Amino acid sequence: MAPTFIRPPRLAPGSRVAALSLSSGFVTEVMNRYHVGVRQVAQTFGWEVVPAPNALRGPDYLDAHPQARADDLHWALQNPDIDGMVSIIGGDDSVRLLPFLDPGLIRAHPKAFLGYSDSTITLMQFLRAGVMAYHGPSLLTDLAENGGIHPFVAQGIRRALVDAPAPFDLAPAPEWTQARQDWEDEALQEVLRPFEPGDGWMWLQGEQAAEGHLVGGCLEVLDMLNGTPGWPAPGLWDGAVLALETSEDVPPPAQVGYWLRNYAAQGILGRAAGLLLARPRSYTPDMVEDLYRWVRRVLAEAGRPDLPVVANVDFGHTSPQLTLPLGGRTRLDPAAGRVTVTP
């Protein structure tokens, strides 16, 4: 039987959303950017963003006290005045929170949690607890985007977290960028980043439509999680549509292939319903083609040349990015070129 997930209450104008530093405490070095994110979220969605008790205590404190970061998540879950949660920024060590996290609190107090990158650790703990979670922007990235939140981002968040739950089709971004920003220079906050025209999706293989619940996140972070007590039990992967992305670390295409071979060895690829592959950050065109060859190669090795795979999807370490409701039903229809999700 496919796993089922609790849908957290929707967020609405007036909702109070806790800002969490579950990874890096870097935010204190770019507080102007933080305040921009808080302001733009209020302007666009009407939410009041409030920092968790330890969220702004700085990188040194949070690095030395992973339990304080876990305490912030528990505080937000149990606080009746908090309606949802958003990650301030990613990092590389939220796996250290696992000994301190209480999955029972996640299930007892289901609330929307939004984040990506290193937040993959926390997103997966929500799924393990049987609660949907939302792979999407963090406060310092797309929510504090120069010149305002991109309409593509705002639409994605509304569909996933705000509007009455109903199936909707994902769509390629009309434009995209991976241009770096100098967050420490306040004068640049209103300077728009250069965008390139959208280049659409790439359907790599598969002919038949398939459907399953959405599971995934950042491959590098999933690799850190693999083998720990926080790794999902096999049943969570059964019939899943995998949503996988890579970070600014730019892992070589062969490394992505090796990670996928691990998933094949675990039986994950054999039981999967489909695969969404994100636009890889900082890849050259040759690297992209090599990546696609590796994906097809590993799926063939796993006996899954039938698995529907759509690549170059706008989520993860690209901008603007979609918000994906992990745990939500997702249907891939290669013939129609459609991906439909139910938040």
ROGUGU-652206 format. One record per residue: residue in three letters; x negated, y, z of N, C-alpha, C in turn. Coordinates in steps of 0.02 Angstrom, whole numbers, always signed. Example, Ala and Ser with C-alpha at 12.3 -4.5 7.8 and 13.67 -1.06 7.14 Angstrom:
! residues 2
ALA_-660_-284_+390_-615_-225_+390_-660_-165_+390;
SER_-642_-112_+354_-684_-53_+357_-645_+2_+394;
//
This chain:
! residues 343
MET_-42_-60_+0_+0_+0_+0_-44_+63_+0;
ALA_-23_+113_-38_-59_+176_-40_-53_+212_+27;
PRO_-106_+244_+51_-101_+281_+113_-54_+341_+107;
THR_-25_+360_+162_+19_+419_+163_-12_+471_+209;
PHE_+5_+534_+196_-25_+589_+232_+28_+638_+255;
ILE_+18_+666_+315_+61_+719_+340_+45_+784_+303;
ARG_+96_+818_+280_+87_+883_+248_+91_+937_+302;
PRO_+37_+977_+313_+40_+1031_+362_+93_+1083_+343;
PRO_+118_+1120_+392_+165_+1174_+377_+134_+1224_+328;
ARG_+175_+1252_+285_+152_+1300_+236_+132_+1365_+272;
LEU_+88_+1402_+239_+68_+1468_+264_+109_+1521_+229;
ALA_+127_+1573_+266_+171_+1625_+240_+144_+1693_+262;
PRO_+169_+1747_+233_+150_+1813_+258_+162_+1817_+333;
GLY_+113_+1842_+368_+117_+1845_+441_+83_+1787_+475;
SER_+64_+1734_+438_+28_+1678_+469_-39_+1702_+496;
ARG_-60_+1671_+551_-125_+1685_+581_-172_+1627_+564;
VAL_-227_+1642_+532_-273_+1592_+506_-340_+1600_+541;
ALA_-364_+1546_+572_-427_+1549_+608_-485_+1542_+559;
ALA_-535_+1585_+566_-596_+1581_+527_-647_+1540_+567;
LEU_-671_+1486_+536_-714_+1438_+571_-784_+1436_+540;
SER_-835_+1435_+582_-904_+1424_+561_-922_+1353_+581;
LEU_-901_+1304_+541_-915_+1234_+558_-983_+1212_+531;
SER_-1013_+1252_+489_-1078_+1237_+460_-1127_+1292_+481;
SER_-1148_+1333_+435_-1196_+1386_+449_-1163_+1444_+486;
GLY_-1201_+1476_+530_-1179_+1537_+563_-1203_+1599_+527;
PHE_-1220_+1592_+464_-1248_+1645_+423_-1204_+1707_+420;
VAL_-1140_+1701_+433_-1093_+1757_+425_-1116_+1820_+461;
THR_-1148_+1813_+518_-1167_+1873_+557_-1219_+1915_+521;
GLU_-1250_+1887_+469_-1299_+1925_+430_-1266_+1964_+373;
VAL_-1202_+1950_+360_-1166_+1984_+305_-1096_+2003_+330;
MET_-1093_+2038_+387_-1027_+2051_+416_-984_+2096_+372;
ASN_-1016_+2138_+330_-975_+2177_+283_-935_+2130_+237;
ARG_-969_+2078_+213_-935_+2030_+169_-878_+1994_+206;
TYR_-889_+1978_+269_-837_+1947_+310_-776_+1992_+314;
HIS_-787_+2056_+329_-731_+2102_+336_-694_+2112_+270;
VAL_-731_+2110_+215_-698_+2114_+149_-653_+2053_+139;
GLY_-677_+1994_+156_-636_+1934_+150_-573_+1938_+192;
VAL_-580_+1961_+254_-522_+1968_+298_-472_+2017_+267;
ARG_-497_+2073_+241_-453_+2124_+213_-418_+2099_+150;
GLN_-456_+2065_+106_-426_+2043_+43_-376_+1986_+54;
VAL_-388_+1943_+102_-339_+1891_+119_-274_+1923_+144;
ALA_-280_+1975_+186_-220_+2009_+210_-183_+2043_+153;
GLN_-220_+2074_+108_-188_+2109_+52_-154_+2061_+4;
THR_-185_+2003_-9_-160_+1957_-59_-107_+1910_-33;
PHE_-116_+1885_+29_-70_+1834_+56_-31_+1856_+117;
GLY_-52_+1912_+148_-18_+1934_+208_-37_+1895_+270;
TRP_-93_+1858_+267_-115_+1821_+325_-161_+1864_+368;
GLU_-158_+1853_+433_-205_+1884_+480_-261_+1834_+495;
VAL_-321_+1850_+475_-378_+1806_+489_-409_+1826_+556;
VAL_-416_+1777_+600_-445_+1790_+666_-504_+1743_+676;
PRO_-560_+1767_+702_-618_+1723_+711_-607_+1676_+770;
ALA_-628_+1614_+762_-628_+1567_+818_-679_+1590_+870;
PRO_-673_+1567_+932_-715_+1594_+986_-790_+1593_+973;
ASN_-815_+1542_+938_-888_+1538_+927_-909_+1555_+856;
ALA_-861_+1573_+814_-875_+1579_+742_-926_+1634_+726;
LEU_-929_+1686_+767_-973_+1743_+751_-1031_+1748_+800;
ARG_-1052_+1691_+827_-1106_+1692_+876_-1175_+1686_+845;
GLY_-1178_+1681_+779_-1242_+1683_+744_-1272_+1616_+730;
PRO_-1319_+1614_+680_-1346_+1550_+658_-1387_+1513_+710;
ASP_-1424_+1549_+752_-1466_+1515_+802_-1422_+1478_+853;
TYR_-1370_+1512_+878_-1327_+1480_+927_-1290_+1421_+897;
LEU_-1261_+1429_+839_-1221_+1376_+810_-1264_+1317_+788;
ASP_-1325_+1330_+767_-1370_+1275_+750_-1386_+1234_+813;
ALA_-1394_+1267_+869_-1412_+1233_+931_-1352_+1202_+966;
HIS_-1291_+1220_+946_-1232_+1198_+982_-1179_+1172_+934;
PRO_-1190_+1114_+903_-1139_+1087_+858_-1073_+1073_+894;
GLN_-1075_+1059_+959_-1013_+1046_+994_-970_+1110_+996;
ALA_-1002_+1169_+999_-964_+1231_+999_-926_+1239_+934;
ARG_-954_+1217_+879_-919_+1220_+815_-860_+1173_+815;
ALA_-869_+1112_+841_-813_+1065_+846_-760_+1092_+893;
ASP_-781_+1125_+948_-734_+1154_+995_-690_+1206_+960;
ASP_-719_+1243_+913_-679_+1294_+877_-624_+1261_+836;
LEU_-639_+1205_+804_-588_+1170_+766_-533_+1146_+813;
HIS_-552_+1117_+870_-502_+1093_+918_-460_+1151_+945;
TRP_-494_+1208_+958_-457_+1267_+981_-405_+1289_+931;
ALA_-424_+1291_+868_-377_+1312_+816_-319_+1263_+809;
LEU_-333_+1199_+815_-280_+1149_+808_-230_+1154_+866;
GLN_-254_+1165_+926_-211_+1163_+984_-179_+1231_+1001;
ASN_-204_+1284_+971_-179_+1351_+987_-113_+1363_+950;
PRO_-58_+1371_+987_+7_+1381_+953_+12_+1446_+913;
ASP_-34_+1492_+925_-33_+1556_+889_-73_+1552_+824;
ILE_-104_+1495_+809_-142_+1486_+747_-103_+1440_+700;
ASP_-94_+1463_+639_-54_+1426_+590_-95_+1386_+540;
GLY_-158_+1406_+530_-201_+1372_+482_-273_+1391_+494;
MET_-318_+1363_+453_-389_+1372_+464_-424_+1380_+396;
VAL_-477_+1421_+395_-518_+1429_+335_-591_+1427_+355;
SER_-632_+1392_+316_-703_+1392_+327_-733_+1459_+305;
ILE_-778_+1486_+346_-810_+1549_+328_-861_+1538_+272;
ILE_-901_+1486_+279_-952_+1470_+229_-976_+1399_+241;
GLY_-1009_+1370_+192_-1035_+1302_+198_-1102_+1300_+233;
GLY_-1142_+1252_+215_-1207_+1242_+247_-1232_+1172_+229;
ASP_-1264_+1140_+278_-1290_+1073_+263_-1291_+1027_+323;
ASP_-1256_+1043_+378_-1264_+1000_+436_-1200_+989_+476;
SER_-1141_+999_+447_-1081_+987_+486_-1071_+913_+501;
VAL_-1111_+870_+471_-1110_+799_+490_-1128_+791_+564;
ARG_-1164_+840_+592_-1183_+838_+662_-1123_+847_+709;
LEU_-1065_+869_+681_-1006_+878_+722_-970_+812_+737;
LEU_-984_+760_+699_-945_+699_+703_-940_+670_+774;
PRO_-993_+670_+815_-986_+641_+882_-938_+681_+926;
PHE_-923_+743_+908_-883_+786_+951_-811_+795_+926;
LEU_-796_+772_+866_-730_+783_+837_-680_+732_+864;
ASP_-619_+755_+874_-565_+713_+898_-513_+706_+843;
PRO_-514_+652_+804_-465_+644_+750_-393_+644_+776;
GLY_-383_+624_+838_-316_+623_+866_-286_+693_+869;
LEU_-327_+744_+881_-302_+812_+882_-281_+835_+813;
ILE_-317_+812_+762_-299_+831_+693_-230_+804_+677;
ARG_-217_+741_+695_-152_+711_+680_-96_+738_+724;
ALA_-113_+754_+787_-62_+779_+833_-42_+851_+817;
HIS_-88_+888_+787_-74_+959_+772_-92_+973_+699;
PRO_-56_+944_+651_-75_+953_+581_-67_+1026_+558;
LYS_-123_+1054_+536_-123_+1123_+511_-166_+1125_+448;
ALA_-151_+1172_+404_-189_+1178_+342_-260_+1198_+356;
PHE_-308_+1162_+326_-379_+1179_+330_-405_+1186_+259;
LEU_-437_+1244_+245_-461_+1262_+178_-537_+1270_+179;
GLY_-571_+1237_+133_-643_+1246_+128_-672_+1199_+75;
TYR_-737_+1205_+63_-771_+1161_+14_-844_+1155_+34;
SER_-884_+1125_-8_-955_+1115_+5_-965_+1074_+68;
ASP_-1001_+1100_+118_-1013_+1062_+179_-949_+1049_+218;
SER_-896_+1087_+203_-831_+1074_+234_-802_+1006_+213;
THR_-834_+974_+164_-813_+907_+144_-812_+860_+204;
ILE_-858_+868_+251_-859_+826_+311_-792_+832_+348;
THR_-770_+894_+359_-708_+905_+396_-647_+885_+355;
LEU_-648_+901_+291_-592_+881_+248_-581_+806_+251;
MET_-634_+767_+250_-628_+695_+252_-602_+670_+319;
GLN_-618_+707_+373_-592_+687_+438_-517_+699_+443;
PHE_-492_+750_+409_-420_+761_+404_-387_+702_+368;
LEU_-416_+681_+312_-388_+624_+276_-390_+561_+317;
ARG_-445_+550_+353_-450_+491_+397_-396_+492_+451;
ALA_-377_+553_+472_-324_+560_+523_-255_+557_+493;
GLY_-251_+551_+426_-186_+547_+394_-153_+614_+382;
VAL_-194_+667_+375_-168_+735_+365_-198_+763_+301;
MET_-156_+793_+259_-181_+826_+199_-227_+884_+216;
ALA_-275_+897_+172_-322_+953_+181_-334_+983_+113;
TYR_-365_+1042_+111_-365_+1082_+50_-436_+1101_+30;
HIS_-458_+1073_-26_-525_+1086_-53_-520_+1149_-95;
GLY_-547_+1204_-68_-540_+1268_-103_-587_+1320_-73;
PRO_-575_+1383_-88_-623_+1436_-72_-636_+1443_+3;
SER_-694_+1468_+19_-710_+1489_+88_-703_+1565_+92;
LEU_-706_+1590_+153_-694_+1661_+164_-746_+1705_+130;
LEU_-809_+1685_+130_-862_+1727_+103_-871_+1720_+28;
THR_-839_+1670_-3_-848_+1661_-75_-790_+1692_-113;
ASP_-746_+1652_-141_-693_+1679_-184_-644_+1724_-146;
LEU_-637_+1715_-81_-590_+1757_-44_-618_+1827_-31;
ALA_-684_+1834_-35_-716_+1900_-29_-746_+1920_-97;
GLU_-718_+1893_-151_-745_+1907_-218_-750_+1982_-231;
ASN_-804_+2001_-265_-814_+2072_-282_-754_+2098_-321;
GLY_-727_+2153_-298_-671_+2185_-333_-604_+2153_-319;
GLY_-600_+2105_-274_-535_+2075_-257_-532_+2001_-275;
ILE_-484_+1966_-245_-475_+1895_-258_-451_+1885_-330;
HIS_-484_+1841_-366_-466_+1828_-436_-395_+1800_-440;
PRO_-355_+1822_-489_-286_+1797_-494_-282_+1721_-500;
PHE_-332_+1689_-532_-333_+1616_-538_-340_+1584_-470;
VAL_-381_+1613_-426_-390_+1588_-358_-326_+1598_-318;
ALA_-297_+1658_-323_-236_+1673_-285_-179_+1626_-305;
GLN_-172_+1614_-370_-119_+1569_-393_-130_+1498_-366;
GLY_-192_+1475_-367_-207_+1408_-343_-192_+1400_-270;
ILE_-209_+1449_-229_-195_+1446_-158_-120_+1448_-144;
ARG_-85_+1491_-180_-12_+1495_-169_+21_+1428_-185;
ARG_+3_+1398_-241_+34_+1334_-259_+18_+1280_-209;
ALA_-43_+1280_-183_-65_+1226_-138_-42_+1236_-67;
LEU_-38_+1299_-44_-29_+1313_+27_+32_+1355_+46;
VAL_+60_+1391_-2_+111_+1441_+15_+180_+1423_-13;
ASP_+184_+1411_-78_+248_+1399_-110_+280_+1335_-84;
ALA_+347_+1330_-91_+381_+1269_-73_+348_+1211_-111;
PRO_+333_+1155_-77_+297_+1100_-109_+333_+1074_-171;
ALA_+299_+1075_-227_+326_+1050_-290_+268_+1034_-336;
PRO_+274_+982_-378_+219_+965_-424_+203_+1024_-470;
PHE_+138_+1033_-483_+117_+1084_-530_+58_+1059_-569;
ASP_+49_+1086_-629_-7_+1067_-672_-68_+1110_-657;
LEU_-125_+1077_-650_-188_+1114_-649_-202_+1141_-719;
ALA_-242_+1193_-722_-260_+1222_-787_-331_+1246_-784;
PRO_-366_+1247_-841_-434_+1274_-842_-434_+1349_-827;
ALA_-486_+1372_-795_-492_+1444_-781_-501_+1482_-847;
PRO_-471_+1541_-853_-479_+1580_-914_-549_+1609_-923;
GLU_-585_+1613_-867_-654_+1637_-868_-689_+1607_-807;
TRP_-755_+1607_-807_-792_+1579_-751_-860_+1612_-745;
THR_-890_+1603_-686_-956_+1631_-674_-993_+1590_-622;
GLN_-1058_+1590_-626_-1100_+1565_-573_-1155_+1616_-556;
ALA_-1143_+1679_-578_-1190_+1732_-564_-1196_+1743_-488;
ARG_-1256_+1749_-465_-1267_+1758_-394_-1250_+1830_-373;
GLN_-1231_+1837_-309_-1214_+1902_-281_-1262_+1918_-224;
ASP_-1278_+1981_-216_-1317_+2003_-158_-1267_+2027_-105;
TRP_-1250_+1982_-60_-1199_+1998_-10_-1223_+2049_+41;
GLU_-1289_+2057_+48_-1314_+2103_+98_-1311_+2176_+74;
ASP_-1303_+2186_+9_-1299_+2254_-18_-1226_+2275_-22;
GLU_-1203_+2313_+26_-1133_+2333_+29_-1112_+2373_-33;
ALA_-1159_+2408_-64_-1142_+2449_-122_-1121_+2407_-181;
LEU_-1139_+2343_-182_-1122_+2300_-239_-1054_+2266_-231;
GLN_-1021_+2275_-174_-959_+2238_-161_-905_+2252_-214;
GLU_-903_+2312_-239_-852_+2329_-289_-877_+2322_-360;
VAL_-938_+2297_-369_-965_+2286_-436_-946_+2216_-458;
LEU_-906_+2212_-511_-882_+2148_-535_-938_+2105_-562;
ARG_-936_+2041_-548_-986_+1996_-576_-971_+1984_-650;
PRO_-1022_+1967_-689_-1010_+1950_-760_-978_+1881_-766;
PHE_-925_+1877_-806_-890_+1815_-818_-899_+1793_-890;
GLU_-899_+1728_-901_-901_+1699_-968_-831_+1674_-985;
PRO_-813_+1672_-1050_-747_+1646_-1069_-740_+1573_-1047;
GLY_-680_+1554_-1026_-668_+1486_-1007_-682_+1438_-1064;
ASP_-711_+1379_-1047_-728_+1331_-1099_-688_+1266_-1094;
GLY_-637_+1265_-1051_-590_+1210_-1049_-618_+1147_-1017;
TRP_-576_+1095_-1015_-595_+1030_-987_-624_+985_-1042;
MET_-654_+930_-1018_-678_+878_-1063_-652_+811_-1038;
TRP_-610_+779_-1078_-586_+712_-1061_-638_+661_-1084;
LEU_-670_+627_-1037_-726_+583_-1053_-704_+514_-1074;
GLN_-650_+488_-1046_-628_+421_-1063_-559_+409_-1035;
GLY_-529_+354_-1053_-463_+335_-1029_-409_+356_-1077;
GLU_-360_+312_-1086_-304_+327_-1131_-237_+325_-1096;
GLN_-231_+284_-1043_-167_+277_-1009_-163_+324_-950;
ALA_-103_+350_-938_-92_+393_-880_-100_+352_-816;
ALA_-124_+385_-763_-133_+352_-699_-118_+401_-643;
GLU_-102_+375_-585_-80_+417_-529_-106_+389_-464;
GLY_-124_+434_-418_-145_+413_-352_-153_+474_-307;
HIS_-173_+462_-245_-184_+517_-198_-254_+544_-208;
LEU_-263_+609_-196_-326_+643_-211_-374_+638_-151;
VAL_-436_+616_-165_-488_+609_-114_-554_+634_-144;
GLY_-595_+668_-105_-660_+687_-131_-691_+746_-98;
GLY_-738_+777_-135_-774_+835_-109_-842_+839_-142;
CYS_-889_+868_-106_-956_+880_-132_-998_+816_-126;
LEU_-1026_+793_-182_-1062_+730_-183_-1122_+728_-135;
GLU_-1159_+783_-130_-1216_+784_-85_-1194_+775_-12;
VAL_-1138_+806_+5_-1113_+802_+74_-1082_+733_+87;
LEU_-1047_+706_+37_-1022_+638_+44_-1079_+589_+54;
ASP_-1137_+602_+23_-1194_+559_+32_-1218_+562_+105;
MET_-1216_+621_+136_-1234_+627_+206_-1185_+590_+251;
LEU_-1122_+590_+231_-1069_+558_+271_-1070_+483_+264;
ASN_-1092_+458_+207_-1089_+387_+190_-1126_+345_+243;
GLY_-1091_+295_+270_-1121_+252_+320_-1113_+273_+392;
THR_-1087_+334_+403_-1075_+358_+471_-1004_+337_+494;
PRO_-989_+345_+558_-921_+331_+581_-867_+375_+548;
GLY_-888_+431_+517_-841_+475_+484_-824_+455_+413;
TRP_-857_+402_+387_-843_+379_+319_-775_+343_+317;
PRO_-733_+359_+268_-666_+328_+267_-668_+252_+260;
ALA_-620_+220_+291_-612_+148_+283_-592_+132_+211;
PRO_-604_+71_+188_-589_+54_+118_-518_+70_+96;
GLY_-470_+62_+141_-400_+73_+122_-386_+144_+100;
LEU_-426_+192_+124_-413_+262_+104_-429_+274_+31;
TRP_-474_+232_+3_-494_+240_-66_-448_+204_-115;
ASP_-407_+158_-89_-366_+117_-133_-319_+159_-176;
GLY_-325_+156_-241_-281_+192_-286_-293_+267_-287;
ALA_-351_+289_-265_-364_+361_-260_-385_+391_-327;
VAL_-368_+454_-336_-398_+495_-388_-456_+532_-355;
LEU_-516_+520_-378_-576_+550_-349_-588_+619_-378;
ALA_-601_+667_-334_-620_+735_-355_-691_+747_-329;
LEU_-740_+749_-374_-810_+751_-355_-845_+812_-387;
GLU_-886_+845_-347_-922_+904_-372_-993_+905_-345;
THR_-1036_+945_-377_-1105_+952_-355_-1118_+1024_-335;
SER_-1170_+1034_-294_-1183_+1099_-265_-1238_+1137_-301;
GLU_-1257_+1194_-271_-1311_+1235_-299_-1379_+1201_-291;
ASP_-1382_+1144_-258_-1444_+1106_-256_-1461_+1075_-323;
VAL_-1412_+1072_-368_-1421_+1049_-437_-1452_+978_-439;
PRO_-1418_+929_-412_-1445_+861_-417_-1450_+839_-489;
PRO_-1503_+805_-508_-1510_+782_-578_-1453_+735_-596;
PRO_-1435_+733_-660_-1381_+688_-681_-1392_+616_-660;
ALA_-1455_+593_-662_-1468_+524_-641_-1450_+514_-568;
GLN_-1462_+565_-526_-1445_+558_-455_-1369_+550_-446;
VAL_-1331_+588_-486_-1258_+580_-484_-1240_+509_-503;
GLY_-1274_+483_-554_-1262_+414_-574_-1277_+365_-518;
TYR_-1331_+377_-480_-1349_+331_-425_-1295_+334_-370;
TRP_-1271_+394_-355_-1217_+399_-305_-1155_+361_-329;
LEU_-1138_+368_-393_-1080_+333_-418_-1091_+257_-416;
ARG_-1153_+235_-427_-1166_+163_-421_-1153_+139_-349;
ASN_-1168_+181_-300_-1152_+164_-231_-1076_+154_-223;
TYR_-1037_+200_-253_-964_+194_-249_-941_+131_-285;
ALA_-975_+113_-339_-958_+51_-373_-972_-9_-328;
ALA_-1029_-8_-295_-1048_-64_-251_-1000_-71_-192;
GLN_-972_-15_-169_-924_-17_-115_-854_-39_-139;
GLY_-845_-44_-204_-780_-61_-231_-734_-1_-241;
ILE_-760_+59_-228_-719_+120_-234_-699_+133_-306;
LEU_-748_+127_-352_-732_+139_-422_-685_+86_-450;
GLY_-692_+25_-426_-648_-28_-449_-576_-19_-428;
ARG_-565_+17_-373_-497_+27_-348_-470_+96_-365;
ALA_-510_+140_-395_-489_+208_-408_-438_+212_-464;
ALA_-397_+264_-462_-347_+276_-514_-372_+325_-567;
GLY_-418_+368_-548_-443_+418_-596_-499_+458_-565;
LEU_-528_+503_-604_-584_+544_-582_-579_+614_-610;
LEU_-582_+664_-564_-590_+734_-583_-663_+752_-569;
LEU_-698_+775_-618_-768_+793_-611_-775_+868_-619;
ALA_-803_+902_-570_-806_+975_-571_-858_+1001_-620;
ARG_-850_+1064_-640_-903_+1098_-677_-967_+1096_-635;
PRO_-1021_+1068_-660_-1083_+1064_-620_-1120_+1131_-620;
ARG_-1136_+1154_-561_-1168_+1219_-555_-1240_+1217_-580;
SER_-1257_+1267_-620_-1326_+1279_-643_-1354_+1223_-688;
TYR_-1310_+1184_-719_-1332_+1134_-767_-1342_+1166_-836;
THR_-1394_+1145_-871_-1402_+1164_-940_-1355_+1121_-983;
PRO_-1342_+1141_-1046_-1301_+1099_-1089_-1328_+1027_-1095;
ASP_-1394_+1019_-1099_-1422_+952_-1103_-1409_+912_-1040;
MET_-1413_+945_-982_-1399_+910_-919_-1326_+889_-916;
VAL_-1282_+932_-941_-1211_+914_-941_-1199_+852_-983;
GLU_-1228_+850_-1042_-1220_+791_-1085_-1249_+729_-1052;
ASP_-1305_+736_-1018_-1336_+680_-983_-1291_+657_-926;
LEU_-1261_+705_-891_-1214_+688_-837_-1157_+646_-863;
TYR_-1128_+667_-919_-1071_+630_-947_-1092_+560_-968;
ARG_-1153_+553_-995_-1177_+487_-1013_-1183_+442_-952;
TRP_-1208_+471_-898_-1215_+432_-836_-1148_+410_-809;
VAL_-1099_+456_-810_-1032_+439_-785_-1003_+381_-825;
ARG_-1005_+386_-891_-979_+332_-933_-1017_+267_-922;
ARG_-1084_+273_-915_-1125_+213_-905_-1106_+177_-841;
VAL_-1101_+214_-785_-1087_+182_-721_-1016_+153_-721;
LEU_-969_+187_-751_-901_+160_-753_-898_+97_-796;
ALA_-938_+95_-850_-941_+34_-890_-972_-23_-849;
GLU_-1025_-8_-812_-1056_-58_-769_-1006_-85_-717;
ALA_-962_-41_-694_-913_-60_-643_-851_-93_-673;
GLY_-851_-102_-739_-793_-132_-771_-734_-86_-776;
ARG_-747_-19_-777_-692_+29_-779_-696_+76_-839;
PRO_-704_+49_-900_-700_+94_-958_-630_+121_-970;
ASP_-582_+95_-932_-513_+117_-937_-498_+176_-892;
LEU_-542_+191_-845_-527_+242_-794_-521_+311_-827;
PRO_-464_+346_-819_-460_+414_-848_-505_+463_-810;
VAL_-545_+499_-848_-594_+545_-819_-588_+612_-855;
VAL_-577_+665_-817_-578_+732_-846_-633_+772_-811;
ALA_-675_+804_-851_-734_+839_-825_-728_+914_-838;
ASN_-775_+951_-808_-779_+1023_-815_-719_+1058_-783;
VAL_-692_+1028_-730_-635_+1056_-695_-659_+1109_-646;
ASP_-621_+1162_-638_-642_+1221_-600_-629_+1213_-526;
PHE_-671_+1175_-492_-668_+1172_-419_-739_+1164_-392;
GLY_-748_+1182_-329_-814_+1175_-298_-858_+1235_-309;
HIS_-920_+1223_-328_-971_+1275_-332_-968_+1312_-399;
THR_-910_+1335_-416_-900_+1378_-474_-848_+1430_-455;
SER_-841_+1481_-494_-793_+1534_-477_-762_+1561_-541;
PRO_-697_+1572_-541_-648_+1559_-488_-634_+1484_-483;
GLN_-613_+1462_-424_-601_+1391_-414_-530_+1376_-394;
LEU_-508_+1316_-412_-443_+1291_-393_-443_+1271_-320;
THR_-382_+1265_-292_-373_+1235_-227_-339_+1167_-237;
LEU_-372_+1114_-216_-348_+1046_-227_-320_+1018_-162;
PRO_-257_+997_-162_-227_+969_-101_-248_+896_-91;
LEU_-301_+885_-54_-324_+817_-42_-271_+778_-4;
GLY_-259_+718_-26_-204_+678_+0_-141_+684_-41;
GLY_-137_+736_-83_-78_+746_-125_-79_+699_-185;
ARG_-20_+680_-208_-15_+637_-267_-39_+675_-328;
THR_-78_+641_-370_-108_+672_-428_-101_+625_-488;
ARG_-78_+652_-544_-68_+612_-604_-112_+639_-660;
LEU_-151_+595_-690_-192_+611_-748_-159_+581_-810;
ASP_-148_+623_-860_-117_+601_-922_-163_+621_-980;
PRO_-209_+577_-999_-257_+595_-1052_-224_+613_-1118;
ALA_-171_+578_-1137_-140_+590_-1201_-111_+661_-1205;
ALA_-82_+683_-1149_-53_+749_-1147_-103_+802_-1124;
GLY_-161_+780_-1100_-210_+828_-1075_-188_+863_-1012;
ARG_-150_+828_-969_-121_+859_-910_-146_+826_-847;
VAL_-154_+868_-795_-168_+845_-727_-115_+878_-683;
THR_-73_+838_-651_-19_+863_-611_-29_+842_-539;
VAL_-24_+889_-492_-34_+874_-421_+28_+895_-382;
THR_+39_+859_-326_+93_+876_-281_+62_+897_-214;
PRO_+69_+959_-196_+36_+984_-134_+72_+960_-71;
//
